[in-house]
Amino acid sequence: MAALSWHAGAPRDGSGLPSVRRFRRIAGFPKSVRLLRPRDFRKVYDEGQKYQGPYFAAFFLGQQGCSGPKVGFTLPRAVGKSVERNRMRRRLREAVRLHLSRLGGEWMVVINPRRRALEAPFAELEREVVNLFRRCGPA
């Protein structure tokens, strides 16, 4: 008797194959809420206000007519090697994503993490992000 293969009960369209499965993203950090252009970063640095916290420094600027809040991250090489910088960026991006609804639609924010952000408990990073968004103003 032949053993049943893993795809014996799979639909013929191939949607049951592991290589064809489609994973739906539940939550993310879409491009629509990211600062992407160097001139936008420069504008926030030049015209915005500065917030200093224990885990990052941030610059924020209110812009009328924005389609929603925009957030960018800058991590210089001095902060650590690429693995560490990417880990910091991912942790801060998640903290921002969780509390983005608290930020009004007209704000552009650039976050510059400090080395301490790498070892900080996630709850403290979230608290600092909430403090930053509170300083920007209500949603």
FIMARMAR-576826 format. One record per residue (C-alpha): residue number from 1; residue in one letter; y, z, x. Coordinates in steps of 0.2 Angstrom, whole numbers, plus 5000, padded with zeros to 4 digits. Example, Ala and Ser with C-alpha at 12.3 -4.5 7.8 and 13.67 -1.06 7.14 Angstrom:
i 1, aa A, py 4978, pz 5039, px 5062 $
i 2, aa S, py 4995, pz 5036, px 5068 $
REM end
This chain:
i 1, aa M, py 5000, pz 5000, px 5000 $
i 2, aa A, py 5017, pz 4995, px 5007 $
i 3, aa A, py 5030, pz 5008, px 5009 $
i 4, aa L, py 5046, pz 5005, px 4999 $
i 5, aa S, py 5061, pz 5001, px 5010 $
i 6, aa W, py 5078, pz 5009, px 5008 $
i 7, aa H, py 5085, pz 4994, px 4999 $
i 8, aa A, py 5071, pz 4991, px 4986 $
i 9, aa G, py 5081, pz 4998, px 4972 $
i 10, aa A, py 5098, pz 4991, px 4978 $
i 11, aa P, py 5107, pz 4979, px 4967 $
i 12, aa R, py 5106, pz 4961, px 4973 $
i 13, aa D, py 5124, pz 4959, px 4976 $
i 14, aa G, py 5122, pz 4969, px 4992 $
i 15, aa S, py 5134, pz 4983, px 4986 $
i 16, aa G, py 5120, pz 4996, px 4989 $
i 17, aa L, py 5118, pz 4991, px 5008 $
i 18, aa P, py 5125, pz 5004, px 5019 $
i 19, aa S, py 5135, pz 4992, px 5029 $
i 20, aa V, py 5143, pz 4985, px 5013 $
i 21, aa R, py 5147, pz 5002, px 5005 $
i 22, aa R, py 5165, pz 5004, px 5001 $
i 23, aa F, py 5173, pz 5020, px 5003 $
i 24, aa R, py 5188, pz 5024, px 4993 $
i 25, aa R, py 5202, pz 5034, px 5001 $
i 26, aa I, py 5207, pz 5049, px 4991 $
i 27, aa A, py 5222, pz 5054, px 5000 $
i 28, aa G, py 5231, pz 5047, px 5015 $
i 29, aa F, py 5248, pz 5044, px 5024 $
i 30, aa P, py 5253, pz 5027, px 5018 $
i 31, aa K, py 5265, pz 5016, px 5027 $
i 32, aa S, py 5277, pz 5018, px 5013 $
i 33, aa V, py 5281, pz 5036, px 5018 $
i 34, aa R, py 5281, pz 5033, px 5037 $
i 35, aa L, py 5296, pz 5029, px 5048 $
i 36, aa L, py 5290, pz 5014, px 5058 $
i 37, aa R, py 5305, pz 5005, px 5065 $
i 38, aa P, py 5314, pz 5011, px 5081 $
i 39, aa R, py 5331, pz 5008, px 5074 $
i 40, aa D, py 5326, pz 5020, px 5060 $
i 41, aa F, py 5321, pz 5033, px 5072 $
i 42, aa R, py 5337, pz 5031, px 5082 $
i 43, aa K, py 5348, pz 5032, px 5066 $
i 44, aa V, py 5339, pz 5049, px 5062 $
i 45, aa Y, py 5342, pz 5055, px 5080 $
i 46, aa D, py 5360, pz 5050, px 5081 $
i 47, aa E, py 5366, pz 5054, px 5063 $
i 48, aa G, py 5354, pz 5068, px 5057 $
i 49, aa Q, py 5354, pz 5087, px 5058 $
i 50, aa K, py 5342, pz 5096, px 5069 $
i 51, aa Y, py 5329, pz 5109, px 5064 $
i 52, aa Q, py 5321, pz 5120, px 5078 $
i 53, aa G, py 5304, pz 5129, px 5074 $
i 54, aa P, py 5291, pz 5137, px 5085 $
i 55, aa Y, py 5279, pz 5123, px 5084 $
i 56, aa F, py 5291, pz 5108, px 5083 $
i 57, aa A, py 5309, pz 5102, px 5083 $
i 58, aa A, py 5314, pz 5090, px 5069 $
i 59, aa F, py 5328, pz 5079, px 5064 $
i 60, aa F, py 5332, pz 5075, px 5046 $
i 61, aa L, py 5344, pz 5063, px 5038 $
i 62, aa G, py 5348, pz 5061, px 5020 $
i 63, aa Q, py 5349, pz 5042, px 5015 $
i 64, aa Q, py 5355, pz 5036, px 4998 $
i 65, aa G, py 5345, pz 5022, px 4990 $
i 66, aa C, py 5328, pz 5026, px 4999 $
i 67, aa S, py 5312, pz 5022, px 4990 $
i 68, aa G, py 5305, pz 5039, px 4995 $
i 69, aa P, py 5304, pz 5051, px 5009 $
i 70, aa K, py 5300, pz 5044, px 5026 $
i 71, aa V, py 5292, pz 5054, px 5040 $
i 72, aa G, py 5289, pz 5049, px 5058 $
i 73, aa F, py 5282, pz 5058, px 5073 $
i 74, aa T, py 5286, pz 5056, px 5092 $
i 75, aa L, py 5275, pz 5064, px 5105 $
i 76, aa P, py 5280, pz 5061, px 5123 $
i 77, aa R, py 5267, pz 5061, px 5137 $
i 78, aa A, py 5273, pz 5077, px 5143 $
i 79, aa V, py 5266, pz 5086, px 5128 $
i 80, aa G, py 5248, pz 5082, px 5134 $
i 81, aa K, py 5235, pz 5068, px 5136 $
i 82, aa S, py 5232, pz 5056, px 5122 $
i 83, aa V, py 5218, pz 5066, px 5114 $
i 84, aa E, py 5229, pz 5081, px 5113 $
i 85, aa R, py 5244, pz 5071, px 5107 $
i 86, aa N, py 5233, pz 5062, px 5093 $
i 87, aa R, py 5226, pz 5079, px 5088 $
i 88, aa M, py 5243, pz 5086, px 5086 $
i 89, aa R, py 5249, pz 5070, px 5076 $
i 90, aa R, py 5234, pz 5071, px 5064 $
i 91, aa R, py 5236, pz 5090, px 5061 $
i 92, aa L, py 5255, pz 5088, px 5058 $
i 93, aa R, py 5253, pz 5072, px 5047 $
i 94, aa E, py 5240, pz 5082, px 5036 $
i 95, aa A, py 5252, pz 5097, px 5034 $
i 96, aa V, py 5266, pz 5085, px 5030 $
i 97, aa R, py 5255, pz 5075, px 5017 $
i 98, aa L, py 5250, pz 5091, px 5008 $
i 99, aa H, py 5268, pz 5096, px 5006 $
i 100, aa L, py 5277, pz 5079, px 5004 $
i 101, aa S, py 5281, pz 5082, px 4986 $
i 102, aa R, py 5293, pz 5096, px 4991 $
i 103, aa L, py 5303, pz 5084, px 5000 $
i 104, aa G, py 5317, pz 5074, px 4991 $
i 105, aa G, py 5316, pz 5055, px 4990 $
i 106, aa E, py 5331, pz 5052, px 5000 $
i 107, aa W, py 5326, pz 5061, px 5017 $
i 108, aa M, py 5321, pz 5053, px 5033 $
i 109, aa V, py 5312, pz 5065, px 5045 $
i 110, aa V, py 5307, pz 5064, px 5063 $
i 111, aa I, py 5295, pz 5078, px 5070 $
i 112, aa N, py 5294, pz 5081, px 5088 $
i 113, aa P, py 5279, pz 5093, px 5091 $
i 114, aa R, py 5279, pz 5106, px 5105 $
i 115, aa R, py 5263, pz 5110, px 5115 $
i 116, aa R, py 5261, pz 5126, px 5105 $
i 117, aa A, py 5257, pz 5115, px 5090 $
i 118, aa L, py 5240, pz 5111, px 5097 $
i 119, aa E, py 5233, pz 5129, px 5097 $
i 120, aa A, py 5243, pz 5135, px 5081 $
i 121, aa P, py 5233, pz 5139, px 5066 $
i 122, aa F, py 5235, pz 5126, px 5053 $
i 123, aa A, py 5242, pz 5138, px 5040 $
i 124, aa E, py 5257, pz 5142, px 5052 $
i 125, aa L, py 5260, pz 5123, px 5054 $
i 126, aa E, py 5260, pz 5121, px 5035 $
i 127, aa R, py 5272, pz 5136, px 5034 $
i 128, aa E, py 5284, pz 5127, px 5047 $
i 129, aa V, py 5283, pz 5111, px 5037 $
i 130, aa V, py 5288, pz 5120, px 5021 $
i 131, aa N, py 5302, pz 5128, px 5030 $
i 132, aa L, py 5308, pz 5111, px 5036 $
i 133, aa F, py 5307, pz 5103, px 5019 $
i 134, aa R, py 5316, pz 5118, px 5011 $
i 135, aa R, py 5330, pz 5116, px 5023 $
i 136, aa C, py 5331, pz 5097, px 5018 $
i 137, aa G, py 5334, pz 5102, px 5000 $
i 138, aa P, py 5324, pz 5102, px 4984 $
i 139, aa A, py 5314, pz 5087, px 4978 $
REM end
